[in-house]
Amino acid sequence: MKYTYHVKEKDFLNFQLFHLSQAEEFRARLRKQRISIMLLNIAFGIFFALEKKFLITSIFVTIGILWFFLYPNRIKRIYKRRFQNEIKEKYQQHFGVDAAFEINETTLKTVDKGGFSEKRYDDILKIVHLPEETFIIFKNKQTFILPKDATENYGSMKNELNTKAQQLNITVQDLPDWKF
């Protein structure tokens, strides 16, 4: 069956943020920075406590504790802003362009103003359903982004993809509560 859709800036952004959130390297670095800066501030606080400078001690300990709780939100805003700027520069020509997505017996096809792409089902690594999009991720790291609000008959498309995935033993992740 054939479905029409168009991708917006927020769809590209959600893909970038999802991809980042799934990277173990990012999560490990986030934990390391979060804990190391907090411990450094607490160490300075202990040093000044030994010097009997309790005002400076309380400042360093407070900064360390605040850092531990606020750092994840701060770093997420930084990445979000960085990705938004990158997406505006590189992918602006794709925003709002009508495209067609076709599911048939042997392949998935997409057609837009830039050309067409045809992929076999055995090239699919996994299908990910998020609250606002569906990502079809291929083994060569290419991804089809199918936005929920800009795809006609999204429900039937999702069901058809899930049926094909089940028939062909393709991994399907349904993450209805995902947030960056």
C-alpha positions as CSV (number, residue, x, y, z in Angstrom):
1,M,0.0,0.0,0.0
2,K,1.1,3.6,-0.7
3,Y,1.2,6.3,2.0
4,T,2.1,10.0,1.6
5,Y,3.9,12.0,4.2
6,H,6.1,15.0,4.8
7,V,8.9,15.5,7.2
8,K,9.3,18.6,9.4
9,E,12.3,19.9,11.3
10,K,11.1,18.4,14.6
11,D,11.1,14.9,13.0
12,F,14.7,15.2,12.1
13,L,15.5,16.6,15.6
14,N,13.6,13.7,17.3
15,F,15.6,11.2,15.2
16,Q,18.9,12.8,16.2
17,L,17.9,13.0,19.9
18,F,16.7,9.4,19.8
19,H,19.9,8.2,18.2
20,L,21.9,10.0,20.8
21,S,19.9,8.7,23.7
22,Q,20.4,5.1,22.5
23,A,24.2,5.5,22.3
24,E,25.9,3.9,25.3
25,E,28.9,6.1,24.9
26,F,26.8,9.2,25.4
27,R,25.1,7.8,28.5
28,A,28.4,6.7,30.0
29,R,30.0,10.1,29.3
30,L,27.0,11.8,30.9
31,R,27.2,9.7,34.0
32,K,31.0,10.2,34.3
33,Q,30.8,14.0,33.9
34,R,27.9,14.3,36.2
35,I,29.6,12.4,39.0
36,S,33.1,13.7,38.6
37,I,32.2,17.4,38.7
38,M,30.0,16.7,41.8
39,L,32.8,14.9,43.5
40,L,35.3,17.6,42.6
41,N,33.1,20.2,44.2
42,I,32.6,18.1,47.3
43,A,36.3,17.5,47.6
44,F,36.9,21.3,47.5
45,G,34.2,21.6,50.1
46,I,36.0,19.1,52.4
47,F,39.3,20.9,51.9
48,F,37.8,24.2,52.9
49,A,35.9,22.5,55.8
50,L,39.3,21.4,57.1
51,E,40.5,25.0,56.9
52,K,37.4,25.9,58.9
53,K,36.0,28.1,56.1
54,F,32.4,26.9,56.3
55,L,30.8,29.5,54.0
56,I,33.0,28.4,51.1
57,T,32.5,24.8,52.1
58,S,28.7,25.1,51.9
59,I,29.0,26.9,48.5
60,F,31.1,24.2,47.0
61,V,28.9,21.4,48.4
62,T,25.8,23.1,47.2
63,I,27.2,23.6,43.7
64,G,28.2,20.0,43.6
65,I,24.7,18.8,44.6
66,L,23.0,21.2,42.2
67,W,25.4,20.1,39.4
68,F,24.4,16.5,40.0
69,F,20.7,17.2,39.6
70,L,20.8,20.0,36.9
71,Y,23.5,18.8,34.6
72,P,21.4,16.3,32.6
73,N,18.9,19.0,31.7
74,R,21.6,21.4,30.8
75,I,23.4,19.0,28.6
76,K,20.2,18.0,26.9
77,R,19.4,21.6,26.1
78,I,22.9,22.1,24.6
79,Y,22.6,19.0,22.4
80,K,19.1,20.0,21.3
81,R,20.2,23.5,20.3
82,R,23.3,22.1,18.5
83,F,21.2,19.6,16.5
84,Q,18.6,22.2,15.6
85,N,21.3,24.4,14.1
86,E,22.8,21.5,12.3
87,I,19.5,20.3,10.9
88,K,18.6,23.8,9.7
89,E,21.9,24.0,7.8
90,K,21.9,20.5,6.3
91,Y,18.4,19.3,5.8
92,Q,16.2,22.4,5.3
93,Q,15.5,21.4,1.7
94,H,13.7,18.3,3.0
95,F,11.2,20.1,5.3
96,G,7.6,20.0,4.2
97,V,8.3,18.2,0.9
98,D,5.6,15.7,0.0
99,A,6.9,12.2,-0.3
100,A,5.4,8.8,-0.8
101,F,6.2,5.6,1.0
102,E,5.1,2.2,-0.4
103,I,5.1,-1.2,1.3
104,N,4.9,-4.1,-1.1
105,E,5.8,-7.8,-1.1
106,T,9.6,-7.6,-1.4
107,T,10.7,-3.9,-0.9
108,L,10.0,-0.6,0.8
109,K,10.0,2.4,-1.6
110,T,10.1,6.1,-0.9
111,V,9.7,8.8,-3.6
112,D,10.2,12.5,-3.2
113,K,11.3,15.4,-5.3
114,G,15.0,14.4,-5.0
115,G,14.5,10.9,-6.3
116,F,13.5,7.5,-5.0
117,S,14.9,4.8,-2.7
118,E,14.1,1.2,-2.7
119,K,15.2,-1.1,0.1
120,R,14.7,-4.9,0.6
121,Y,13.2,-6.1,3.9
122,D,16.3,-8.1,4.8
123,D,18.2,-4.8,4.9
124,I,16.1,-3.6,7.8
125,L,17.9,-3.6,11.1
126,K,14.9,-2.6,13.2
127,I,11.7,-0.6,13.3
128,V,11.2,1.9,16.1
129,H,7.8,3.4,17.0
130,L,8.1,6.6,19.1
131,P,5.2,8.8,20.2
132,E,5.6,11.1,17.3
133,E,7.4,9.1,14.6
134,T,8.3,5.7,13.3
135,F,11.9,5.1,12.3
136,I,12.9,2.3,9.9
137,I,16.6,1.8,10.5
138,F,18.6,-0.1,8.0
139,K,21.8,-2.1,8.4
140,N,23.7,0.6,6.4
141,K,22.6,3.2,9.0
142,Q,20.2,4.9,6.6
143,T,16.8,5.7,8.2
144,F,13.3,6.4,6.9
145,I,11.6,8.9,9.2
146,L,7.8,8.5,9.1
147,P,6.0,11.2,11.2
148,K,2.8,10.3,12.9
149,D,1.0,13.6,12.4
150,A,2.1,14.1,8.8
151,T,1.5,10.6,7.4
152,E,-1.9,9.7,6.0
153,N,-3.4,6.5,7.4
154,Y,-0.6,6.3,10.0
155,G,-2.4,3.6,11.9
156,S,-2.8,1.2,9.0
157,M,0.8,1.9,7.9
158,K,2.1,1.0,11.4
159,N,0.0,-2.2,11.4
160,E,1.2,-3.2,7.9
161,L,4.9,-2.6,8.9
162,N,4.4,-4.6,12.1
163,T,2.8,-7.5,10.2
164,K,5.7,-7.5,7.7
165,A,8.2,-7.3,10.5
166,Q,6.6,-10.2,12.3
167,Q,6.6,-12.3,9.1
168,L,10.2,-11.6,8.4
169,N,11.5,-11.7,12.0
170,I,12.5,-8.0,12.1
171,T,13.0,-6.4,15.5
172,V,10.2,-3.9,16.4
173,Q,10.6,-1.5,19.3
174,D,7.5,0.2,20.5
175,L,8.6,3.1,22.9
176,P,5.4,5.1,23.6
177,D,6.9,6.8,26.6
178,W,10.3,7.8,25.0
179,K,11.6,11.3,25.8
180,F,15.0,12.8,25.4
